[in-house]
Structure formats: structure tokens, C-alpha cells
């Protein structure tokens, strides 16, 4: 530890000394003196402190930090900004003394940009100063974040396991792991083992006993969430997603992407129906083995599963999904976590591309949990593109479009990439209006928007086709302009297609109005 006083320049300079050496703490304390000198310049002490920390003859530890205490704003603000922009490798913990109403914006910026923490302390509050210094010391000296944490309830048969998918370091230096699933408990005594992996050569095991004597919960509470939400799809031989199944027997790959847990193989329920034949349909249970697991994400995959798209009769349980041909047929796949019914994925595939008399086709979520990028200040959180093609592969997606139907803020394609911005794809047979609302995972309102697409532009992008595939991108900002944080969100949207009379060459048609309201959960990673 070393210390520097500063005003117009530095003073009472005490280069770093090892605190473990007898007599050194007293030398450092003796150097701590305060003079009353006008003018305050942040640059000189910051530069000297950084020079000391980078001098291996004075300091030899990788964990370094600057604790910066002042009662005023700097007179060399521009120079400090330039220096901070070029020196962000050492965290700066700032403590503002003095006027409780002063913003101390420069000190806050110093901590924010370097990964430190800003504190405000009254000069007379010695207890608060001690608490703040303890928090800073803990943050500086805390060990390396664990690579992973695994919790197993060995009191259940078979044992249940929950594994970490990420670690968050808190301001007080504690660590909050993000787990992939919820662990069930026996009523009464439970023995949990906690495996903490620091590195390949440092694995620590602990035993924790939990006494659960309360009443058995009927369902999970709202405060519990599973990350990330799963996705389920049928992939054709080219690895893409069909808009409709063919009137023939076709083999599809059934793929479920979900958060990693102790489940190795899963069972997907596949059903078919025909609106022209009430009660007709098939039901199959498809076993999906684990295909891969990496980075907290597991893929379960069943290749070459047959779908008969022209079945006259449906035979349940014969390992072939029988489906009806024509516009009335559809198949639906569903998977639900056996311990948490909120972790659910569905996929629907119609038997025929959208009819000119049908206004709307179901929505598809492009990416389950996109990784956000920097956003501009926006007033309209909805961007709609037309003539889109979506290709989903693994946990990512590639989307192309013919043009914008609604993009008042001129948001760039890089931001609208479905891997960065929550995006949903659907088809309509006519121009449409929309109303959307966004809520967080606890149902709290965040944003809403109503509007309509440009009918002329919609017709231009349709180009004579029966329908137009549209991408509905939701910019992750609240009504007040605050960006969403990492978590699970809920989209509720109502799409209303307009009555439309087409005069396409050789096939005039009338499209009736239709209204579709859907709710879709999605993850977002800031």
C-alpha cells in the first residue's frame, strides 16, 4: 500500500510498502496528512499511483486497485478523461466526501469506466468510512471466481443435479451463480453436495444439510426462473425450417435446445390434427438422446424421424407421425421439463403454405436468448421487415429481408440481427396493424406500441406471392428508455390483418380480416 496527497500537485508521497513487514503500516499512517490548498487536480495522483502499481520493483501482485478520496470536482477534467480512456486496466474505487448534494460525476465516471465502485461518505461518519473500506478491501482480495459450481441432492433417487451457467461478482465481493435448474427437496432432511471447480487442479467439495419441513409447494413461485428457455424445431435435410410439410413421407431431424441439466435424454410429444375432420389425429412420443452439451446449453437430437404428410388414417404409437394433407392439417411438437412445467417448448408446422383466404400464420421465435448490443435512444421499440427468410442453426439464426415496413429510427442491420435483438417471424396474407406489450418475467409492464404497416410497401414486397413473411424485432428498451437487463421477458402481441381484394394476374382473390393474439416468452442477455 502507498499513499499520495494532492491539490494543485502531489504531496506527502509514500511509495508502496508491504503491510506484512513490521513498522510499514506505521510509516503509511504517518504519511496521511491533509493540507488546505486551493485547486484540485486529479491527473497527477492518478498517474503516480498507476506508475507505482506497474513498477514490479514496488508491487508484484496481479490484483491491484486505486482508492481515490476527494471532496471536489477536478480543475483538469479534460485531461483526466483522456487519461482514464487510455488507462482502464486498474479499477478505481472512489469515495466522495463533503457536500451531500454535489453529483461528483467525474468520480462516478472514473469508477464506472474502470470497473470500480463509487461511494459517498459524510466526513463525520467514521463508521460508514470503515464499512466502505472493508468492502473495497474484500473486493480487491477476493479469490478468483470459480469456473463452475455443481449442486447435487443425494437424498433423492435418482440424485438431482443443478449446474452453474454463469457467475456474477457482487459489489461486496460475494459471488452469485446462475444455475441451470431448480432442485427438488424431500420433505424432511436433505443432504446436498456442492462441488466448486476453481481450475483443473483445484476442485473443492462441501456437504450441506437442508431440513425442509414446510408444506410441499403446489407449483414453482414467480421468483424462480430457468435459463435459457428451450426451443424445439423440425429440421429438413438441408438443415433449414420448412414453411409447411409435404404430402409425402419425409424424414425430419427433431431438435431440442435447452439449458444444461441432469437430464440426458428427453421425450417430445408429437401430435397431428385436421380441422376438416374433428377428432382425427396421431400422437407419438419421440425419444431425443443428448447430442451435445457446451457452454451451459444442451442439444437433444433425433435424426431421420418420419412424417407422413398424406395419411388417410392415423396410427398412434407406431413411430411415424401421421399428418393430414391440405390446409386443415398441422403437426405440433411439445416438450416440458419434468420438474418445472414453466420450462416448455412447442413447435407447429402446417400442412400447406398460407392460403389467400387466411390472414395469419403462427409466430416463430428466431433466437431464444439473443446477446444484446449497444442501442441508440429510441422512441419506437418496434421494427418490422418484410420478405424475410429465416435459417435457424444451433442456438443462432440468419435472417435476410427485402426491406423495411416500419423502421422510423433507421436502426441498422447489425443491431437488428436476431442474435442481438429479440425477433419473431410470421406470415400474413394481407397488410396488418399491430399492438404489442412487453413485460418482465414477473409480469411487470415495461413497454408497449401500436401501429400499422405501410400497405403499399407491403404489396411491393409481396411481389405476387400468396403471403409475406415478416420479421417483428423488439428493441429491448423500457418506456423510459432504459435497456433491458439479462433475464426472461414476455411478449404479448395482437396482429390484425385487413380485408384485401387482390387482382393478381390469373388469380383474383379476397382475403378476409383476421385477428391473432399470441404470448411468447424469450430470454435476453445484455
N, C-alpha and C positions, 0 to 999 in steps of 0.2 A: 504494500500500500504506500502511496505517495500522496502529497497534498500541495495545492497551489492556491494562493490568494490572488484576486485580480480586481482591477478597476480600470484605469486607463492602460495599465500594463500589469504584468505579473509581479508577485512579491511573496515573501515568506515561503520560498520554494524549498520543498523537501522531496527529493527524488525517492523512488520506491525502495522500501526496505522489507525484508522478510519478517513477518509478525511473530514467527516461531522462535526468533533469536531474542534472547533476554536483553532488555534495555531498548529494543527498537520501538515497541509501542509507545514508550515514554517520549522518545525523540519525535515521533509523529505527532503526538498530542501537543508537545511543546511548540510545534510549528504552526498550530492552528490559531491564528490571530486575525482580528478584524480591524481594519483602519477605516476612517471616514474620509473618503477621497471622491470627488465628483467624477462623473463619466463612468460608463460601464461598457467594456468591450469583451465579447465572448470569444473572439478569434484567438488571441494569444494563449489563454489557458487550455483551450481545446487542442491547439496544435502541439503544445508542450506535453500534455497528457498522452496524446497519441504517439508522440515521438518516444516517450518513456516506454510505453507498452510494446512498441515494435523493436525496442532495443533488447536483444537477447542477453546482454550482459547485466541488465537490470531485472528483466522478467523472463521466466522460462515456462509459463503455463499457457495453454491454448485458450482457457476460459478467462476473458478479460472484459472489463467494463469501466465506464466513466460515470461517476456520481457527480452531478453538476447542480450547485446550490446558488441561487441568486434571488435578489428582491426587486429586480427591474428588467426592463427590455434593453436590448443592446443598442449602442450607437453605431455599431458596424454590422447591421443586419444583412446587407447585401453580401458582404464578404463572408459572413457566417453561412449564408445559404449556399454560396459557391463551394465552400469547404465541405459542408455536410454532403452535398451531391457527389463529391469525389471521395468521401470517407464514410461509408456506411457499414464497414466491417466490424466496428466496435460499438456495441449497444450503449446508449447514453440514457441513464436514469436521471430525470430532472426533478428537483424539489423547489417549488416556488414559495418564497417567504414574503411577508409584507402585506400589501393591500389585498384584501379578500375579494374585491370586486374587479381587480385587474385580470385581463384574459391570459396574459403570459403566452400568447400564441406562438412566439418563436421557440420557447422551451417545449411546448407541446409538439411542435413540428420536429424538433430535434429527436425526441423520443420516438415519435411515430415512424420517422424515416429510418431510424437505426435499429428498431426492434426493442427499445427500452420501454419504460413506463413513466408517465408524468404524474407527480404528486403535488398537492397544495397543502401546506402546513402553516399554521399560525406560529410566529416566532416565540410565543409564550407557551406553546403546547409541547412540552418536552416529552410527554408520554407518547403523543402522536409521532413525534420525530423518531423515537426509539422503535415504534412499531414499523414505520416506513423503512428504516434502515434494516431491520430484521428481514422484512420482505425482500428487499434488494439483495441482501447477503444470501438468502435462500435461493433466489432466482439465479444468482451468479454461481453458487456452489452446488446446485442440484446435479445429480448424476445424469448420464446420457439417457435419453428417452428409450424405453425398451423397444426392441424390434417387434415383439408380439406378446400378447397375453392370451392364455387359454384357460377357461374355467370349466371344470367337469363336475357334475353332480353324480358321484359314485353310488349314491343311495337309491338311484333308480335303475331299473332293469329294462332295456339296456341303458348304460350310463348316457346322460345327455351332455353335449359339449357346445360351448359358445366360444368363438374365436374373435379376436380383435381385427377390425378392418382399417383402423387408423388410431392415432394418438394426438390429443390436444394438450399442449402445455398451458396451464393457467397462470394468471398474473402472480399468484402466491407460490409459484414453482411446483405445485402439485400437477398431476397428470390425469386426464380424463380419457379413458379408452372408449372407442366406439365399437360395440360388439355386434356380431352378425345375427344373433337370435336371442330369444328370451329363454331362460332356463326354467323348467318346471320344478316344483318342490313337493316332496312328500309332506303330508301333514304330520308334524312332529319333528324328529331330528333328521338333519341332512348333513352329510359330510361332503364338502366341496374341496377339490384340489385346484390350486392356482399355479399354473406354470408360466413363469416370466422368462422370456428369452431376451437376453441383452445382446448376445453375439453367439457365434458357433461354439465358442469355448466357455460361455457363461450362461448357463441355464439354471434357474432357481425355482424350487418347488416349495409351496406352502400348503398347509391344511387349514381350512376354515370350517367351523361348525355353525350351522344355521338352524335355529329352533323355530319352526313355523307352526304355531298353534292357533292362528286365526282361522276364520271360516274360509272355505275354498271359494275362490273368485269364480263368478259365472262367466266372465269374459275379461279380456285384457282391458286395462284402463286407457284413457286418451293420452296419458303421459308417456306411453311406451310406443316405440316405433321400430320398424325393421328396415335396414338399409341394404342395398337399394331395392326398390320394388322390382319384382320379376317381370320378364317379358317372354311371351310364348308365340311361336310362329311356325308356319309350314314353308319350307324352302323347296323350290323346284330344282331340277338337275343343274341349272346354271347358277344356283346359289342365291337367286332372287326371290321376290314375292309376287305371286300371281294375283291379278285382279279378280279372277274367277277360275273355278276348276272346270276341266273339260268334260265332255260327255263320253268319257272312256275311262279305262283303268290306268291311273297314273301313280307313280311312286313319288312320295314326298319324304323329306327329312324333317322330323319333328324335333324342334329345338327349344329348350327352356334355359334362359339365362337368369341367374338368381344370386343372391348373396350367399357366400360360402357358409355351410353349417355342417353338422354331423351327418346329414342325410347324404347317402351315396347315390342311391337310385330313387327315382320318383315315379309316380303313376299319374298320367294325364288322362282325363276322361274326355272322350271324343263322341259327340252326338251329331245326328243329322235330322233335318226336318224338311217338310214340303208344305207350303202354305195352301196348296190346292188340294192336299189330302190330310185333313186333320187326323192326328194320331199316328201317322206314318213316320217311321224313323228308325235309326240304328243307334246303338250305344256300345262303344268299345273302350277298354281300359288298356292304355299303351304304357309299357314299362320303358322308362328312359334311363339307361345307365349313365354314370358320370363320365364325361368325355375329357374335361379339363378343369383345372382349378388353379387360378393365379390371381394375385393382387386382390384377394377378397371376393372374387367373382368365380362362380362355378357354372359350367355349361353341361347340361344333361342332354343327350342326343340319341335319337333312334332313327337310323338311316333306312331308306327304301321301304317306308310303310305304305301299303297300297290303299288308294282311294278310288272306288268305283263310282264314277260320276254319272252313270246311266243305269242305276239299279232299279229294276221293276219291283223287287221285294227287298226288304231289309232283314238281314240275319244277324242278330246280336251275338257278340262274343266269338266271332269266327276270325278275328284278327285282320279283318278287312273293313274299312269304313265305307258302308254303302250310302250313297247320296243320290238324290233325285235330279234328273236333268231339268233344264228350263229355269225361268225366272223365279219360280217359287221355292227352289231348293237352296239349302245352305248347310254348312257344317260349322260346328263350334267346338273349340278345344278349351278345356279349363284345367288349371292346376291350383291347388290350395295347400298352404303349409299345414301339416297335420297338427302342429301345436299352436299356430297363430292364424286364425281364419282371416285376419286382415291382410295377410300376405297372399295375394291371389293374382292370377294372370289368366286372361281369356284372349282367344283369337277367333275371329269369324271370317269365313270365306264363302262368298255367294256362288250360286251355280251358274250365273250368267252376268255378263257385264251390264252396267246400269241401263235400264230401259228408258226410252224417250218419254215415257209416261210416269216415270218415277223420279221424285225430286232429289233424293238424298241417299247416299251410301255411307255405311258406318265409318267412324273415325279410326285412324291408326296412329299410335304414338311413335314418332320417329326414333327417339332415343330415350331410354328410361331415365337417366340422370345425367344431363349434359353438364360439362365443365364450363362455367361462365367466363367471359372476357370483359374487359373494360367497356362501359356503356356511356354514350353521351346523355346529356339531360334531355328527357323526352316528355311530351305531354300526351302522346297517344301510344299505349303499350301494345298495339296490335299491328302486325304486318302480315299482309295476305299476298301470296304469289300464285299465279295460275299456270296451267300446263306443266305441272311438276312430274318428275319421275323420281321415285324413292327406291334406293337399294340399301337394304339393311344387311350388315355383316358383323357377326360377333356383337359387341356392345356399341358399335358405331353405325353411322349411316352416311350415305352420299345422296344429296338432293340437288337436282337441276330444275330450272324453271324457264318458261318462255317470257315472263315479265311480271311486273307488279300490278296488283289490283288495289292495294292500299298500302302506301308507304310514305306518309306525309313528312316524316322526319328524315327521309332519304338514308335509312340505315344501310350500311354496307353489307355486302355478301359475306364478308368474313365474320361479322357479328351474327348474321342470320344463319350461319352454318348450324344445322340441327344438333351437332355435337357440342355447341356452345349455348344455344338458345332453345328453350322448350318449344317443340314444333309438333304439330298434328296434321295429318294428311287425310283428306276426304274428297269425295266426288259429288258434284251436283249436276243436274240436267238443266238448270236454269240459273240466272243471276239470283243473288240472295242478299238478305240482310242478316245481321248477327247481333247477339247480346252476350257478353262474357263477364264472368266474375271469377276472381282468384281468391282463395283462402289458404291459410297455413294449415299444417297438419292437425291443429286443434280446432279448426273451423272458424278462426278469426279472419274477418274481412281484410283484404289487402288492396284490391284494385278492381275496377270494372270499366267497361266500354261498350257502347252501342254504335252501330254504323251499318253501311251498306256498300257493296262493291259497285264499281262503275260498270253498268250494263253493256255499254258499247265496247269497253275494253274486254269484258268477259266474252262477248261474242267473237271479238277478233282473236283472242287466244284459243277459243274452242276450235276454230278452223274447220267447221263442218262435222266434227265428231259428235257422238251421242251425248257425251258428258265432258266435264272439265275437272281434272284433278287439281285441287288447291292445297297449298301449304299455309297453315294458320300458325304463325310464330308469335309467342307471348314474350315480350321484353320483361325480364324479371325485376320490375320496379314497383313499389307501392304507390298509392295515390299521392303521397307526399314526395315522391321521387327517390325514396330510399331503396337501395338494392337489396334483393333477397339474400339471406344467408343460406348456408348449406342445410338441407332438410327436405322434408316431404311436403308437397303442396297439392291443392285440389283445384282443378279447373271445372267450372260449370258453364256450359255454353248452349245457347239456343240458336239454331240455324233455320231460317225461314226462306224457302225458295219461292220465287214469284211465278205467277201464271205466265206462260210464254208460248206464243204461236210461232213455230218455225216454218220458214219457206225454203228449206233446203232442197236443192235440185233433185227431183225424182222421189222425194220422201217428205212431204209436208207433215207436220205433227204438232200436237198440242200437249204441253207439259202442264200438269196440274200443280197447284201450290202444295207445299208440304212443310211441316214444321218438325224439327228433330231437336230434342234436348238431351244432352249427354253429360255425364260427370266422369272425369278421368283424373286419376292420381299420377303424379310424376315427381321424380326426385330432381334436385338441383344442387350442384356443387359449386360454391362461389370461387 
